[in-house]
Amino acid sequence: DRDTDKKRIEELLEENIVLEIAQKQSMNESAHLGWELEQLSKSTDLADSEKSFVFELNECASSRILKLEKDNQSLQNTIQELRDASLTSRESSLKFVELEKENQQLSKKIEKLQNQIEKEKQSNQDLETLSEELIKDKEQLQVIMETLKADKDRQIKDLKQENDHL
């Protein structure tokens, strides 16, 4: 959009320059016609019809100048509107860039949080595995303790029997 606006502004500036040149030419023509009118009015031989023709030419040149001035003003207004639109477009672009930066920052934060969640999940899995291993070790130790207790009870019983026998 900005490039299109720039191209349009350049086209309008070129058109404005062309109109200004045409306006200057028209003004020169008008001045020249005015000079010719003065020359003709100085000469007493001019007929009324010639005077009216020169007057009409002068009026035509004046109306053309007015038309060109109106066109020029219209183009100036259009150029200003395009400049304003370009500024608005730039402001929007800046806001978009700021939002994009903020979006990137939020994406980074989300990624960090996801990594933390993954680490926590892994840590929880490790703790579960460790807990299961500890439970198995506890069960094994209980079995060993029961075996040792049974062995101790048997030894005590054997020793009591031997003691009774003695």
C-alpha positions as CSV (number, residue, x, y, z in Angstrom):
1,D,0.0,0.0,0.0
2,R,2.8,2.4,0.9
3,D,4.6,1.7,-2.4
4,T,1.3,2.2,-4.3
5,D,0.8,5.5,-2.4
6,K,4.3,6.6,-3.2
7,K,3.9,5.9,-6.9
8,R,0.5,7.7,-6.9
9,I,2.1,10.7,-5.1
10,E,4.9,10.7,-7.7
11,E,2.4,10.6,-10.5
12,L,0.4,13.4,-9.0
13,L,3.6,15.5,-8.5
14,E,4.5,15.0,-12.2
15,E,1.0,15.8,-13.2
16,N,1.1,18.9,-11.0
17,I,4.4,20.0,-12.6
18,V,2.9,19.6,-16.0
19,L,-0.2,21.6,-15.0
20,E,2.1,24.3,-13.5
21,I,4.0,24.5,-16.7
22,A,0.8,24.7,-18.7
23,Q,-0.4,27.4,-16.3
24,K,2.8,29.4,-16.8
25,Q,2.4,29.0,-20.6
26,S,-1.2,30.1,-20.3
27,M,-0.2,33.1,-18.2
28,N,2.5,33.9,-20.8
29,E,-0.1,33.6,-23.5
30,S,-2.4,35.8,-21.6
31,A,0.3,38.4,-21.0
32,H,1.2,38.3,-24.6
33,L,-2.5,38.6,-25.6
34,G,-2.8,41.5,-23.2
35,W,0.2,43.1,-24.8
36,E,-1.3,42.6,-28.2
37,L,-4.5,44.0,-26.9
38,E,-2.7,47.1,-25.8
39,Q,-1.0,47.4,-29.1
40,L,-4.3,47.0,-30.9
41,S,-6.0,49.4,-28.6
42,K,-3.3,52.0,-29.4
43,S,-4.0,51.7,-33.0
44,T,-7.1,53.6,-33.9
45,D,-7.8,51.5,-36.9
46,L,-9.2,48.6,-35.0
47,A,-12.7,47.7,-35.7
48,D,-15.2,46.9,-33.0
49,S,-15.3,43.3,-34.1
50,E,-11.5,42.9,-33.7
51,K,-11.7,44.4,-30.2
52,S,-14.4,41.9,-29.2
53,F,-12.3,39.0,-30.7
54,V,-9.3,40.1,-28.6
55,F,-11.5,40.5,-25.6
56,E,-12.9,37.0,-26.1
57,L,-9.4,35.6,-26.5
58,N,-8.4,37.3,-23.3
59,E,-11.5,35.9,-21.4
60,C,-10.8,32.5,-22.8
61,A,-7.2,32.6,-21.6
62,S,-8.4,33.8,-18.2
63,S,-11.0,31.1,-17.8
64,R,-8.3,28.5,-18.8
65,I,-6.0,29.9,-16.2
66,L,-8.8,29.7,-13.6
67,K,-9.5,26.1,-14.6
68,L,-5.8,25.2,-14.4
69,E,-5.6,26.9,-11.0
70,K,-8.6,24.8,-9.8
71,D,-7.1,21.6,-11.1
72,N,-3.8,22.5,-9.5
73,Q,-5.5,23.1,-6.1
74,S,-7.4,19.8,-6.5
75,L,-4.2,18.0,-7.1
76,Q,-2.5,19.7,-4.2
77,N,-5.4,18.5,-2.0
78,T,-5.1,15.0,-3.3
79,I,-1.3,15.0,-2.7
80,Q,-1.9,16.2,0.9
81,E,-4.6,13.4,1.4
82,L,-2.1,10.8,0.1
83,R,0.6,12.2,2.4
84,D,-1.8,11.9,5.3
85,A,-2.8,8.4,4.3
86,S,0.9,7.5,4.0
87,L,1.6,8.8,7.5
88,T,-1.4,6.8,8.8
89,S,-0.1,3.8,6.9
90,R,3.4,4.3,8.5
91,E,1.8,4.6,12.0
92,S,-0.1,1.4,11.4
93,S,3.1,-0.3,10.2
94,L,4.9,0.8,13.3
95,K,2.0,-0.5,15.5
96,F,2.1,-3.8,13.5
97,V,5.9,-4.0,14.1
98,E,5.4,-3.4,17.8
99,L,2.7,-6.0,18.0
100,E,4.9,-8.5,16.1
101,K,7.7,-7.9,18.6
102,E,5.4,-8.4,21.5
103,N,4.0,-11.5,19.8
104,Q,7.6,-12.9,19.4
105,Q,8.3,-12.1,23.1
106,L,5.1,-13.9,24.1
107,S,6.1,-16.9,21.9
108,K,9.4,-17.1,23.6
109,K,7.8,-17.0,27.0
110,I,5.4,-19.7,26.0
111,E,8.3,-21.8,24.7
112,K,10.1,-21.4,28.0
113,L,7.0,-22.4,29.9
114,Q,6.6,-25.4,27.7
115,N,10.2,-26.4,28.3
116,Q,9.7,-26.0,32.0
117,I,6.5,-28.1,31.8
118,E,8.5,-30.8,30.0
119,K,11.2,-30.7,32.6
120,E,8.6,-31.0,35.3
121,K,7.0,-34.0,33.6
122,Q,10.4,-35.7,33.2
123,S,11.2,-34.9,36.8
124,N,7.8,-36.4,37.9
125,Q,8.4,-39.5,35.8
126,D,11.9,-39.8,37.4
127,L,10.4,-39.5,40.8
128,E,7.7,-42.1,40.0
129,T,10.4,-44.5,38.8
130,L,12.4,-43.9,41.9
131,S,9.4,-44.3,44.1
132,E,8.6,-47.7,42.4
133,E,12.2,-48.8,42.8
134,L,12.1,-47.8,46.5
135,I,8.8,-49.7,47.0
136,K,10.4,-52.8,45.4
137,D,13.5,-52.4,47.5
138,K,11.3,-52.0,50.6
139,E,9.4,-55.2,49.7
140,Q,12.7,-57.1,49.1
141,L,14.0,-55.8,52.5
142,Q,10.8,-57.0,54.2
143,V,11.2,-60.4,52.6
144,I,14.8,-60.5,53.8
145,M,13.8,-59.3,57.3
146,E,11.1,-61.9,57.5
147,T,13.6,-64.6,56.3
148,L,16.1,-63.3,58.9
149,K,13.5,-63.2,61.6
150,A,12.4,-66.7,60.8
151,D,16.1,-67.8,60.7
152,K,16.6,-66.1,64.1
153,D,13.5,-67.7,65.5
154,R,14.7,-71.1,64.3
155,Q,18.2,-70.5,65.7
156,I,16.7,-69.4,69.0
157,K,14.5,-72.5,69.0
158,D,17.5,-74.8,68.2
159,L,19.6,-73.1,70.9
160,K,16.8,-73.5,73.4
161,Q,16.5,-77.2,72.5
162,E,20.2,-77.6,72.8
163,N,20.2,-75.8,76.1
164,D,17.4,-78.0,77.3
165,H,19.2,-81.1,76.1
166,L,22.4,-80.0,77.9
